[in-house]
Amino acid sequence: MLNTLFPALVMALGTAFKAAIMAELLANAGGVGEALAVARANLDVAEALAWILISVTALIAIEYGLLQPLRAELETWREAARPWGVKR
């Protein structure tokens, strides 16, 4: 079951980040979305790309800082199932 759970969790996390930023962008509720909307309205491409980079970096940090260690801990059977001497 873990084979399908973690890829689905990663996809859900990415979609949740995208939806949250888009909701902030449309509602002007503050946060990254509002800053991105202001940068877009001012045609400030560098600032808009900087906010996008910050949000993607945060998503990657959460995925590899939280989800991948959890996945490695729960899927210890994968390491035990490898033949002796096989390194990947």
PDB file with one MODEL, atoms N, CA, C and O in Angstrom:
MODEL        1
ATOM      1  N   MET A   1       0.810  -1.184   0.000  1.00  0.00           N
ATOM      2  CA  MET A   1       0.000   0.000   0.000  1.00  0.00           C
ATOM      3  C   MET A   1       0.865   1.264   0.000  1.00  0.00           C
ATOM      4  O   MET A   1       0.474   2.290  -0.558  1.00  0.00           O
ATOM      5  N   LEU A   2       2.039   1.182   0.629  1.00  0.00           N
ATOM      6  CA  LEU A   2       2.908   2.353   0.683  1.00  0.00           C
ATOM      7  C   LEU A   2       3.450   2.736  -0.689  1.00  0.00           C
ATOM      8  O   LEU A   2       3.835   3.884  -0.910  1.00  0.00           O
ATOM      9  N   ASN A   3       3.481   1.769  -1.614  1.00  0.00           N
ATOM     10  CA  ASN A   3       3.957   2.068  -2.965  1.00  0.00           C
ATOM     11  C   ASN A   3       3.109   3.130  -3.639  1.00  0.00           C
ATOM     12  O   ASN A   3       3.635   3.939  -4.403  1.00  0.00           O
ATOM     13  N   THR A   4       1.833   3.148  -3.382  1.00  0.00           N
ATOM     14  CA  THR A   4       0.944   4.128  -4.003  1.00  0.00           C
ATOM     15  C   THR A   4       0.626   5.300  -3.091  1.00  0.00           C
ATOM     16  O   THR A   4       0.236   6.363  -3.574  1.00  0.00           O
ATOM     17  N   LEU A   5       0.782   5.131  -1.786  1.00  0.00           N
ATOM     18  CA  LEU A   5       0.441   6.195  -0.849  1.00  0.00           C
ATOM     19  C   LEU A   5       1.384   7.388  -0.961  1.00  0.00           C
ATOM     20  O   LEU A   5       0.923   8.528  -1.021  1.00  0.00           O
ATOM     21  N   PHE A   6       2.682   7.153  -0.989  1.00  0.00           N
ATOM     22  CA  PHE A   6       3.618   8.266  -0.986  1.00  0.00           C
ATOM     23  C   PHE A   6       3.627   9.069  -2.291  1.00  0.00           C
ATOM     24  O   PHE A   6       3.689  10.296  -2.222  1.00  0.00           O
ATOM     25  N   PRO A   7       3.568   8.453  -3.468  1.00  0.00           N
ATOM     26  CA  PRO A   7       3.441   9.285  -4.671  1.00  0.00           C
ATOM     27  C   PRO A   7       2.148  10.109  -4.691  1.00  0.00           C
ATOM     28  O   PRO A   7       2.141  11.249  -5.157  1.00  0.00           O
ATOM     29  N   ALA A   8       1.069   9.533  -4.189  1.00  0.00           N
ATOM     30  CA  ALA A   8      -0.184  10.284  -4.117  1.00  0.00           C
ATOM     31  C   ALA A   8      -0.067  11.432  -3.113  1.00  0.00           C
ATOM     32  O   ALA A   8      -0.616  12.511  -3.335  1.00  0.00           O
ATOM     33  N   LEU A   9       0.637  11.202  -2.024  1.00  0.00           N
ATOM     34  CA  LEU A   9       0.831  12.246  -1.023  1.00  0.00           C
ATOM     35  C   LEU A   9       1.681  13.384  -1.578  1.00  0.00           C
ATOM     36  O   LEU A   9       1.411  14.551  -1.294  1.00  0.00           O
ATOM     37  N   VAL A  10       2.694  13.060  -2.358  1.00  0.00           N
ATOM     38  CA  VAL A  10       3.530  14.093  -2.982  1.00  0.00           C
ATOM     39  C   VAL A  10       2.719  14.916  -3.974  1.00  0.00           C
ATOM     40  O   VAL A  10       2.845  16.140  -4.016  1.00  0.00           O
ATOM     41  N   MET A  11       1.889  14.252  -4.773  1.00  0.00           N
ATOM     42  CA  MET A  11       1.040  14.975  -5.724  1.00  0.00           C
ATOM     43  C   MET A  11       0.028  15.860  -4.997  1.00  0.00           C
ATOM     44  O   MET A  11      -0.230  16.986  -5.424  1.00  0.00           O
ATOM     45  N   ALA A  12      -0.541  15.362  -3.911  1.00  0.00           N
ATOM     46  CA  ALA A  12      -1.500  16.152  -3.145  1.00  0.00           C
ATOM     47  C   ALA A  12      -0.828  17.365  -2.503  1.00  0.00           C
ATOM     48  O   ALA A  12      -1.424  18.440  -2.437  1.00  0.00           O
ATOM     49  N   LEU A  13       0.394  17.200  -2.036  1.00  0.00           N
ATOM     50  CA  LEU A  13       1.128  18.311  -1.435  1.00  0.00           C
ATOM     51  C   LEU A  13       1.403  19.395  -2.471  1.00  0.00           C
ATOM     52  O   LEU A  13       1.228  20.580  -2.189  1.00  0.00           O
ATOM     53  N   GLY A  14       1.830  19.002  -3.661  1.00  0.00           N
ATOM     54  CA  GLY A  14       2.084  19.969  -4.719  1.00  0.00           C
ATOM     55  C   GLY A  14       0.826  20.698  -5.142  1.00  0.00           C
ATOM     56  O   GLY A  14       0.847  21.910  -5.359  1.00  0.00           O
ATOM     57  N   THR A  15      -0.265  19.966  -5.261  1.00  0.00           N
ATOM     58  CA  THR A  15      -1.536  20.586  -5.630  1.00  0.00           C
ATOM     59  C   THR A  15      -2.032  21.521  -4.534  1.00  0.00           C
ATOM     60  O   THR A  15      -2.588  22.578  -4.831  1.00  0.00           O
ATOM     61  N   ALA A  16      -1.840  21.152  -3.287  1.00  0.00           N
ATOM     62  CA  ALA A  16      -2.265  21.998  -2.177  1.00  0.00           C
ATOM     63  C   ALA A  16      -1.474  23.305  -2.144  1.00  0.00           C
ATOM     64  O   ALA A  16      -2.041  24.369  -1.894  1.00  0.00           O
ATOM     65  N   PHE A  17      -0.165  23.226  -2.396  1.00  0.00           N
ATOM     66  CA  PHE A  17       0.640  24.441  -2.451  1.00  0.00           C
ATOM     67  C   PHE A  17       0.150  25.347  -3.573  1.00  0.00           C
ATOM     68  O   PHE A  17      -0.024  26.550  -3.380  1.00  0.00           O
ATOM     69  N   LYS A  18      -0.071  24.764  -4.743  1.00  0.00           N
ATOM     70  CA  LYS A  18      -0.513  25.545  -5.893  1.00  0.00           C
ATOM     71  C   LYS A  18      -1.878  26.174  -5.628  1.00  0.00           C
ATOM     72  O   LYS A  18      -2.089  27.344  -5.945  1.00  0.00           O
ATOM     73  N   ALA A  19      -2.795  25.422  -5.057  1.00  0.00           N
ATOM     74  CA  ALA A  19      -4.137  25.934  -4.784  1.00  0.00           C
ATOM     75  C   ALA A  19      -4.109  27.037  -3.720  1.00  0.00           C
ATOM     76  O   ALA A  19      -4.840  28.021  -3.835  1.00  0.00           O
ATOM     77  N   ALA A  20      -3.286  26.884  -2.703  1.00  0.00           N
ATOM     78  CA  ALA A  20      -3.210  27.897  -1.648  1.00  0.00           C
ATOM     79  C   ALA A  20      -2.644  29.209  -2.177  1.00  0.00           C
ATOM     80  O   ALA A  20      -3.151  30.286  -1.860  1.00  0.00           O
ATOM     81  N   ILE A  21      -1.598  29.115  -2.979  1.00  0.00           N
ATOM     82  CA  ILE A  21      -1.002  30.333  -3.531  1.00  0.00           C
ATOM     83  C   ILE A  21      -1.963  30.990  -4.514  1.00  0.00           C
ATOM     84  O   ILE A  21      -2.076  32.216  -4.543  1.00  0.00           O
ATOM     85  N   MET A  22      -2.659  30.188  -5.321  1.00  0.00           N
ATOM     86  CA  MET A  22      -3.620  30.745  -6.274  1.00  0.00           C
ATOM     87  C   MET A  22      -4.801  31.381  -5.549  1.00  0.00           C
ATOM     88  O   MET A  22      -5.303  32.415  -5.990  1.00  0.00           O
ATOM     89  N   ALA A  23      -5.258  30.785  -4.445  1.00  0.00           N
ATOM     90  CA  ALA A  23      -6.355  31.368  -3.673  1.00  0.00           C
ATOM     91  C   ALA A  23      -5.932  32.707  -3.069  1.00  0.00           C
ATOM     92  O   ALA A  23      -6.710  33.661  -3.062  1.00  0.00           O
ATOM     93  N   GLU A  24      -4.698  32.776  -2.561  1.00  0.00           N
ATOM     94  CA  GLU A  24      -4.196  34.050  -2.035  1.00  0.00           C
ATOM     95  C   GLU A  24      -4.068  35.075  -3.151  1.00  0.00           C
ATOM     96  O   GLU A  24      -4.352  36.255  -2.946  1.00  0.00           O
ATOM     97  N   LEU A  25      -3.644  34.636  -4.327  1.00  0.00           N
ATOM     98  CA  LEU A  25      -3.480  35.544  -5.450  1.00  0.00           C
ATOM     99  C   LEU A  25      -4.823  36.144  -5.861  1.00  0.00           C
ATOM    100  O   LEU A  25      -4.913  37.343  -6.129  1.00  0.00           O
ATOM    101  N   LEU A  26      -5.851  35.326  -5.911  1.00  0.00           N
ATOM    102  CA  LEU A  26      -7.164  35.804  -6.350  1.00  0.00           C
ATOM    103  C   LEU A  26      -7.896  36.598  -5.272  1.00  0.00           C
ATOM    104  O   LEU A  26      -8.657  37.512  -5.592  1.00  0.00           O
ATOM    105  N   ALA A  27      -7.681  36.269  -4.015  1.00  0.00           N
ATOM    106  CA  ALA A  27      -8.423  36.912  -2.936  1.00  0.00           C
ATOM    107  C   ALA A  27      -7.689  38.102  -2.333  1.00  0.00           C
ATOM    108  O   ALA A  27      -8.283  38.846  -1.553  1.00  0.00           O
ATOM    109  N   ASN A  28      -6.436  38.305  -2.661  1.00  0.00           N
ATOM    110  CA  ASN A  28      -5.612  39.341  -2.030  1.00  0.00           C
ATOM    111  C   ASN A  28      -5.686  39.235  -0.514  1.00  0.00           C
ATOM    112  O   ASN A  28      -5.891  40.227   0.186  1.00  0.00           O
ATOM    113  N   ALA A  29      -5.516  38.017  -0.023  1.00  0.00           N
ATOM    114  CA  ALA A  29      -5.638  37.745   1.404  1.00  0.00           C
ATOM    115  C   ALA A  29      -4.314  37.890   2.143  1.00  0.00           C
ATOM    116  O   ALA A  29      -4.259  37.666   3.352  1.00  0.00           O
ATOM    117  N   GLY A  30      -3.270  38.253   1.457  1.00  0.00           N
ATOM    118  CA  GLY A  30      -1.971  38.375   2.091  1.00  0.00           C
ATOM    119  C   GLY A  30      -1.107  37.183   1.765  1.00  0.00           C
ATOM    120  O   GLY A  30      -1.578  36.204   1.186  1.00  0.00           O
ATOM    121  N   GLY A  31       0.135  37.259   2.126  1.00  0.00           N
ATOM    122  CA  GLY A  31       1.040  36.143   1.912  1.00  0.00           C
ATOM    123  C   GLY A  31       1.699  36.166   0.553  1.00  0.00           C
ATOM    124  O   GLY A  31       1.795  37.208  -0.095  1.00  0.00           O
ATOM    125  N   VAL A  32       2.151  35.000   0.134  1.00  0.00           N
ATOM    126  CA  VAL A  32       2.897  34.856  -1.111  1.00  0.00           C
ATOM    127  C   VAL A  32       2.024  35.195  -2.313  1.00  0.00           C
ATOM    128  O   VAL A  32       2.488  35.833  -3.258  1.00  0.00           O
ATOM    129  N   GLY A  33       0.763  34.771  -2.281  1.00  0.00           N
ATOM    130  CA  GLY A  33      -0.136  35.042  -3.404  1.00  0.00           C
ATOM    131  C   GLY A  33      -0.351  36.521  -3.633  1.00  0.00           C
ATOM    132  O   GLY A  33      -0.352  36.981  -4.775  1.00  0.00           O
ATOM    133  N   GLU A  34      -0.533  37.270  -2.560  1.00  0.00           N
ATOM    134  CA  GLU A  34      -0.722  38.715  -2.722  1.00  0.00           C
ATOM    135  C   GLU A  34       0.545  39.378  -3.252  1.00  0.00           C
ATOM    136  O   GLU A  34       0.478  40.249  -4.119  1.00  0.00           O
ATOM    137  N   ALA A  35       1.685  38.972  -2.738  1.00  0.00           N
ATOM    138  CA  ALA A  35       2.948  39.542  -3.232  1.00  0.00           C
ATOM    139  C   ALA A  35       3.164  39.198  -4.703  1.00  0.00           C
ATOM    140  O   ALA A  35       3.673  40.015  -5.470  1.00  0.00           O
ATOM    141  N   LEU A  36       2.778  37.999  -5.084  1.00  0.00           N
ATOM    142  CA  LEU A  36       2.877  37.604  -6.486  1.00  0.00           C
ATOM    143  C   LEU A  36       1.917  38.407  -7.354  1.00  0.00           C
ATOM    144  O   LEU A  36       2.267  38.781  -8.473  1.00  0.00           O
ATOM    145  N   ALA A  37       0.713  38.677  -6.858  1.00  0.00           N
ATOM    146  CA  ALA A  37      -0.258  39.488  -7.598  1.00  0.00           C
ATOM    147  C   ALA A  37       0.230  40.919  -7.773  1.00  0.00           C
ATOM    148  O   ALA A  37       0.062  41.507  -8.842  1.00  0.00           O
ATOM    149  N   VAL A  38       0.830  41.481  -6.733  1.00  0.00           N
ATOM    150  CA  VAL A  38       1.360  42.845  -6.821  1.00  0.00           C
ATOM    151  C   VAL A  38       2.513  42.902  -7.811  1.00  0.00           C
ATOM    152  O   VAL A  38       2.604  43.839  -8.604  1.00  0.00           O
ATOM    153  N   ALA A  39       3.386  41.919  -7.772  1.00  0.00           N
ATOM    154  CA  ALA A  39       4.504  41.884  -8.718  1.00  0.00           C
ATOM    155  C   ALA A  39       4.004  41.729 -10.150  1.00  0.00           C
ATOM    156  O   ALA A  39       4.551  42.332 -11.072  1.00  0.00           O
ATOM    157  N   ARG A  40       2.982  40.933 -10.329  1.00  0.00           N
ATOM    158  CA  ARG A  40       2.410  40.741 -11.667  1.00  0.00           C
ATOM    159  C   ARG A  40       1.732  42.012 -12.150  1.00  0.00           C
ATOM    160  O   ARG A  40       1.840  42.362 -13.326  1.00  0.00           O
ATOM    161  N   ALA A  41       1.028  42.714 -11.254  1.00  0.00           N
ATOM    162  CA  ALA A  41       0.350  43.956 -11.630  1.00  0.00           C
ATOM    163  C   ALA A  41       1.353  45.051 -11.989  1.00  0.00           C
ATOM    164  O   ALA A  41       1.087  45.882 -12.856  1.00  0.00           O
ATOM    165  N   ASN A  42       2.490  45.047 -11.328  1.00  0.00           N
ATOM    166  CA  ASN A  42       3.527  46.044 -11.606  1.00  0.00           C
ATOM    167  C   ASN A  42       4.459  45.622 -12.736  1.00  0.00           C
ATOM    168  O   ASN A  42       5.410  46.336 -13.055  1.00  0.00           O
ATOM    169  N   LEU A  43       4.194  44.473 -13.340  1.00  0.00           N
ATOM    170  CA  LEU A  43       5.021  43.918 -14.417  1.00  0.00           C
ATOM    171  C   LEU A  43       6.470  43.739 -13.981  1.00  0.00           C
ATOM    172  O   LEU A  43       7.395  43.929 -14.771  1.00  0.00           O
ATOM    173  N   ASP A  44       6.657  43.376 -12.729  1.00  0.00           N
ATOM    174  CA  ASP A  44       7.987  43.137 -12.181  1.00  0.00           C
ATOM    175  C   ASP A  44       8.280  41.638 -12.297  1.00  0.00           C
ATOM    176  O   ASP A  44       7.978  40.858 -11.395  1.00  0.00           O
ATOM    177  N   VAL A  45       8.868  41.263 -13.413  1.00  0.00           N
ATOM    178  CA  VAL A  45       9.114  39.852 -13.712  1.00  0.00           C
ATOM    179  C   VAL A  45      10.100  39.249 -12.723  1.00  0.00           C
ATOM    180  O   VAL A  45       9.926  38.108 -12.295  1.00  0.00           O
ATOM    181  N   ALA A  46      11.121  39.991 -12.361  1.00  0.00           N
ATOM    182  CA  ALA A  46      12.139  39.467 -11.447  1.00  0.00           C
ATOM    183  C   ALA A  46      11.534  39.150 -10.081  1.00  0.00           C
ATOM    184  O   ALA A  46      11.839  38.112  -9.494  1.00  0.00           O
ATOM    185  N   GLU A  47      10.686  40.032  -9.576  1.00  0.00           N
ATOM    186  CA  GLU A  47      10.068  39.776  -8.271  1.00  0.00           C
ATOM    187  C   GLU A  47       9.075  38.613  -8.345  1.00  0.00           C
ATOM    188  O   GLU A  47       9.003  37.798  -7.424  1.00  0.00           O
ATOM    189  N   ALA A  48       8.316  38.535  -9.431  1.00  0.00           N
ATOM    190  CA  ALA A  48       7.369  37.428  -9.591  1.00  0.00           C
ATOM    191  C   ALA A  48       8.113  36.097  -9.649  1.00  0.00           C
ATOM    192  O   ALA A  48       7.694  35.128  -9.016  1.00  0.00           O
ATOM    193  N   LEU A  49       9.197  36.041 -10.393  1.00  0.00           N
ATOM    194  CA  LEU A  49       9.984  34.807 -10.464  1.00  0.00           C
ATOM    195  C   LEU A  49      10.641  34.478  -9.129  1.00  0.00           C
ATOM    196  O   LEU A  49      10.808  33.308  -8.785  1.00  0.00           O
ATOM    197  N   ALA A  50      11.012  35.510  -8.380  1.00  0.00           N
ATOM    198  CA  ALA A  50      11.594  35.279  -7.055  1.00  0.00           C
ATOM    199  C   ALA A  50      10.562  34.651  -6.121  1.00  0.00           C
ATOM    200  O   ALA A  50      10.895  33.737  -5.367  1.00  0.00           O
ATOM    201  N   TRP A  51       9.313  35.127  -6.157  1.00  0.00           N
ATOM    202  CA  TRP A  51       8.271  34.530  -5.320  1.00  0.00           C
ATOM    203  C   TRP A  51       7.964  33.108  -5.751  1.00  0.00           C
ATOM    204  O   TRP A  51       7.711  32.245  -4.909  1.00  0.00           O
ATOM    205  N   ILE A  52       7.983  32.857  -7.036  1.00  0.00           N
ATOM    206  CA  ILE A  52       7.768  31.497  -7.528  1.00  0.00           C
ATOM    207  C   ILE A  52       8.901  30.590  -7.058  1.00  0.00           C
ATOM    208  O   ILE A  52       8.657  29.462  -6.629  1.00  0.00           O
ATOM    209  N   LEU A  53      10.132  31.074  -7.135  1.00  0.00           N
ATOM    210  CA  LEU A  53      11.280  30.298  -6.677  1.00  0.00           C
ATOM    211  C   LEU A  53      11.195  29.996  -5.180  1.00  0.00           C
ATOM    212  O   LEU A  53      11.526  28.894  -4.742  1.00  0.00           O
ATOM    213  N   ILE A  54      10.752  30.979  -4.403  1.00  0.00           N
ATOM    214  CA  ILE A  54      10.602  30.775  -2.960  1.00  0.00           C
ATOM    215  C   ILE A  54       9.556  29.700  -2.675  1.00  0.00           C
ATOM    216  O   ILE A  54       9.767  28.843  -1.817  1.00  0.00           O
ATOM    217  N   SER A  55       8.430  29.741  -3.387  1.00  0.00           N
ATOM    218  CA  SER A  55       7.376  28.755  -3.130  1.00  0.00           C
ATOM    219  C   SER A  55       7.793  27.360  -3.569  1.00  0.00           C
ATOM    220  O   SER A  55       7.479  26.383  -2.890  1.00  0.00           O
ATOM    221  N   VAL A  56       8.494  27.248  -4.689  1.00  0.00           N
ATOM    222  CA  VAL A  56       8.970  25.939  -5.142  1.00  0.00           C
ATOM    223  C   VAL A  56      10.035  25.405  -4.188  1.00  0.00           C
ATOM    224  O   VAL A  56      10.061  24.209  -3.897  1.00  0.00           O
ATOM    225  N   THR A  57      10.907  26.274  -3.703  1.00  0.00           N
ATOM    226  CA  THR A  57      11.924  25.870  -2.742  1.00  0.00           C
ATOM    227  C   THR A  57      11.286  25.380  -1.436  1.00  0.00           C
ATOM    228  O   THR A  57      11.740  24.394  -0.854  1.00  0.00           O
ATOM    229  N   ALA A  58      10.247  26.060  -0.984  1.00  0.00           N
ATOM    230  CA  ALA A  58       9.547  25.620   0.227  1.00  0.00           C
ATOM    231  C   ALA A  58       8.896  24.261   0.018  1.00  0.00           C
ATOM    232  O   ALA A  58       8.923  23.415   0.912  1.00  0.00           O
ATOM    233  N   LEU A  59       8.313  24.048  -1.153  1.00  0.00           N
ATOM    234  CA  LEU A  59       7.683  22.760  -1.442  1.00  0.00           C
ATOM    235  C   LEU A  59       8.716  21.640  -1.475  1.00  0.00           C
ATOM    236  O   LEU A  59       8.484  20.565  -0.921  1.00  0.00           O
ATOM    237  N   ILE A  60       9.847  21.881  -2.117  1.00  0.00           N
ATOM    238  CA  ILE A  60      10.902  20.872  -2.183  1.00  0.00           C
ATOM    239  C   ILE A  60      11.479  20.605  -0.791  1.00  0.00           C
ATOM    240  O   ILE A  60      11.773  19.460  -0.449  1.00  0.00           O
ATOM    241  N   ALA A  61      11.640  21.658   0.007  1.00  0.00           N
ATOM    242  CA  ALA A  61      12.167  21.474   1.367  1.00  0.00           C
ATOM    243  C   ALA A  61      11.224  20.632   2.216  1.00  0.00           C
ATOM    244  O   ALA A  61      11.675  19.786   2.988  1.00  0.00           O
ATOM    245  N   ILE A  62       9.928  20.856   2.083  1.00  0.00           N
ATOM    246  CA  ILE A  62       8.969  20.053   2.851  1.00  0.00           C
ATOM    247  C   ILE A  62       8.967  18.619   2.364  1.00  0.00           C
ATOM    248  O   ILE A  62       8.915  17.684   3.164  1.00  0.00           O
ATOM    249  N   GLU A  63       9.025  18.442   1.036  1.00  0.00           N
ATOM    250  CA  GLU A  63       9.000  17.079   0.508  1.00  0.00           C
ATOM    251  C   GLU A  63      10.227  16.280   0.932  1.00  0.00           C
ATOM    252  O   GLU A  63      10.099  15.158   1.422  1.00  0.00           O
ATOM    253  N   TYR A  64      11.420  16.856   0.744  1.00  0.00           N
ATOM    254  CA  TYR A  64      12.633  16.105   1.055  1.00  0.00           C
ATOM    255  C   TYR A  64      13.044  16.206   2.515  1.00  0.00           C
ATOM    256  O   TYR A  64      13.876  15.419   2.967  1.00  0.00           O
ATOM    257  N   GLY A  65      12.496  17.138   3.256  1.00  0.00           N
ATOM    258  CA  GLY A  65      12.802  17.230   4.675  1.00  0.00           C
ATOM    259  C   GLY A  65      11.832  16.478   5.553  1.00  0.00           C
ATOM    260  O   GLY A  65      12.170  16.102   6.676  1.00  0.00           O
ATOM    261  N   LEU A  66      10.607  16.250   5.048  1.00  0.00           N
ATOM    262  CA  LEU A  66       9.591  15.599   5.862  1.00  0.00           C
ATOM    263  C   LEU A  66       9.111  14.286   5.243  1.00  0.00           C
ATOM    264  O   LEU A  66       9.115  13.251   5.909  1.00  0.00           O
ATOM    265  N   LEU A  67       8.702  14.322   3.986  1.00  0.00           N
ATOM    266  CA  LEU A  67       8.100  13.135   3.384  1.00  0.00           C
ATOM    267  C   LEU A  67       9.107  12.047   3.036  1.00  0.00           C
ATOM    268  O   LEU A  67       8.852  10.871   3.295  1.00  0.00           O
ATOM    269  N   GLN A  68      10.233  12.412   2.460  1.00  0.00           N
ATOM    270  CA  GLN A  68      11.205  11.385   2.066  1.00  0.00           C
ATOM    271  C   GLN A  68      11.819  10.668   3.263  1.00  0.00           C
ATOM    272  O   GLN A  68      11.969   9.447   3.199  1.00  0.00           O
ATOM    273  N   PRO A  69      12.188  11.357   4.365  1.00  0.00           N
ATOM    274  CA  PRO A  69      12.660  10.598   5.541  1.00  0.00           C
ATOM    275  C   PRO A  69      11.575   9.688   6.127  1.00  0.00           C
ATOM    276  O   PRO A  69      11.868   8.583   6.582  1.00  0.00           O
ATOM    277  N   LEU A  70      10.334  10.152   6.113  1.00  0.00           N
ATOM    278  CA  LEU A  70       9.235   9.310   6.577  1.00  0.00           C
ATOM    279  C   LEU A  70       9.060   8.098   5.672  1.00  0.00           C
ATOM    280  O   LEU A  70       8.828   6.986   6.145  1.00  0.00           O
ATOM    281  N   ARG A  71       9.172   8.319   4.385  1.00  0.00           N
ATOM    282  CA  ARG A  71       9.074   7.214   3.427  1.00  0.00           C
ATOM    283  C   ARG A  71      10.217   6.219   3.634  1.00  0.00           C
ATOM    284  O   ARG A  71       9.997   5.008   3.622  1.00  0.00           O
ATOM    285  N   ALA A  72      11.427   6.724   3.822  1.00  0.00           N
ATOM    286  CA  ALA A  72      12.571   5.839   4.036  1.00  0.00           C
ATOM    287  C   ALA A  72      12.414   5.029   5.325  1.00  0.00           C
ATOM    288  O   ALA A  72      12.816   3.867   5.387  1.00  0.00           O
ATOM    289  N   GLU A  73      11.837   5.641   6.337  1.00  0.00           N
ATOM    290  CA  GLU A  73      11.635   4.942   7.604  1.00  0.00           C
ATOM    291  C   GLU A  73      10.562   3.860   7.494  1.00  0.00           C
ATOM    292  O   GLU A  73      10.697   2.784   8.077  1.00  0.00           O
ATOM    293  N   LEU A  74       9.508   4.144   6.754  1.00  0.00           N
ATOM    294  CA  LEU A  74       8.409   3.189   6.638  1.00  0.00           C
ATOM    295  C   LEU A  74       8.665   2.101   5.595  1.00  0.00           C
ATOM    296  O   LEU A  74       8.053   1.034   5.649  1.00  0.00           O
ATOM    297  N   GLU A  75       9.557   2.364   4.659  1.00  0.00           N
ATOM    298  CA  GLU A  75       9.836   1.381   3.616  1.00  0.00           C
ATOM    299  C   GLU A  75      11.205   0.734   3.801  1.00  0.00           C
ATOM    300  O   GLU A  75      11.974   0.619   2.846  1.00  0.00           O
ATOM    301  N   THR A  76      11.507   0.319   5.010  1.00  0.00           N
ATOM    302  CA  THR A  76      12.786  -0.349   5.263  1.00  0.00           C
ATOM    303  C   THR A  76      12.844  -1.715   4.603  1.00  0.00           C
ATOM    304  O   THR A  76      13.933  -2.254   4.404  1.00  0.00           O
ATOM    305  N   TRP A  77      11.703  -2.281   4.262  1.00  0.00           N
ATOM    306  CA  TRP A  77      11.664  -3.585   3.593  1.00  0.00           C
ATOM    307  C   TRP A  77      12.309  -3.518   2.217  1.00  0.00           C
ATOM    308  O   TRP A  77      12.794  -4.537   1.725  1.00  0.00           O
ATOM    309  N   ARG A  78      12.329  -2.348   1.579  1.00  0.00           N
ATOM    310  CA  ARG A  78      12.966  -2.227   0.267  1.00  0.00           C
ATOM    311  C   ARG A  78      14.470  -2.499   0.364  1.00  0.00           C
ATOM    312  O   ARG A  78      15.042  -3.183  -0.484  1.00  0.00           O
ATOM    313  N   GLU A  79      15.092  -1.963   1.393  1.00  0.00           N
ATOM    314  CA  GLU A  79      16.523  -2.164   1.587  1.00  0.00           C
ATOM    315  C   GLU A  79      16.818  -3.625   1.882  1.00  0.00           C
ATOM    316  O   GLU A  79      17.819  -4.169   1.414  1.00  0.00           O
ATOM    317  N   ALA A  80      15.950  -4.257   2.654  1.00  0.00           N
ATOM    318  CA  ALA A  80      16.161  -5.659   3.000  1.00  0.00           C
ATOM    319  C   ALA A  80      15.905  -6.582   1.814  1.00  0.00           C
ATOM    320  O   ALA A  80      16.418  -7.700   1.780  1.00  0.00           O
ATOM    321  N   ALA A  81      15.127  -6.130   0.851  1.00  0.00           N
ATOM    322  CA  ALA A  81      14.789  -6.973  -0.299  1.00  0.00           C
ATOM    323  C   ALA A  81      15.853  -6.951  -1.393  1.00  0.00           C
ATOM    324  O   ALA A  81      15.797  -7.755  -2.324  1.00  0.00           O
ATOM    325  N   ARG A  82      16.821  -6.040  -1.291  1.00  0.00           N
ATOM    326  CA  ARG A  82      17.873  -5.964  -2.310  1.00  0.00           C
ATOM    327  C   ARG A  82      18.816  -7.153  -2.199  1.00  0.00           C
ATOM    328  O   ARG A  82      19.107  -7.619  -1.098  1.00  0.00           O
ATOM    329  N   PRO A  83      19.297  -7.647  -3.346  1.00  0.00           N
ATOM    330  CA  PRO A  83      20.294  -8.731  -3.299  1.00  0.00           C
ATOM    331  C   PRO A  83      21.610  -8.225  -2.693  1.00  0.00           C
ATOM    332  O   PRO A  83      21.907  -7.031  -2.724  1.00  0.00           O
ATOM    333  N   TRP A  84      22.374  -9.148  -2.153  1.00  0.00           N
ATOM    334  CA  TRP A  84      23.642  -8.768  -1.528  1.00  0.00           C
ATOM    335  C   TRP A  84      24.588  -8.170  -2.571  1.00  0.00           C
ATOM    336  O   TRP A  84      24.740  -8.694  -3.674  1.00  0.00           O
ATOM    337  N   GLY A  85      25.214  -7.067  -2.190  1.00  0.00           N
ATOM    338  CA  GLY A  85      26.227  -6.458  -3.043  1.00  0.00           C
ATOM    339  C   GLY A  85      25.690  -5.523  -4.097  1.00  0.00           C
ATOM    340  O   GLY A  85      26.489  -4.907  -4.803  1.00  0.00           O
ATOM    341  N   VAL A  86      24.400  -5.378  -4.249  1.00  0.00           N
ATOM    342  CA  VAL A  86      23.836  -4.496  -5.273  1.00  0.00           C
ATOM    343  C   VAL A  86      23.725  -3.103  -4.688  1.00  0.00           C
ATOM    344  O   VAL A  86      23.044  -2.894  -3.684  1.00  0.00           O
ATOM    345  N   LYS A  87      24.389  -2.159  -5.313  1.00  0.00           N
ATOM    346  CA  LYS A  87      24.344  -0.764  -4.873  1.00  0.00           C
ATOM    347  C   LYS A  87      23.666   0.056  -5.958  1.00  0.00           C
ATOM    348  O   LYS A  87      23.933  -0.127  -7.145  1.00  0.00           O
ATOM    349  N   ARG A  88      22.803   0.945  -5.551  1.00  0.00           N
ATOM    350  CA  ARG A  88      22.121   1.820  -6.519  1.00  0.00           C
ATOM    351  C   ARG A  88      22.500   3.238  -6.285  1.00  0.00           C
ATOM    352  O   ARG A  88      22.032   4.128  -6.995  1.00  0.00           O
TER     353      ARG A  88
ENDMDL
END
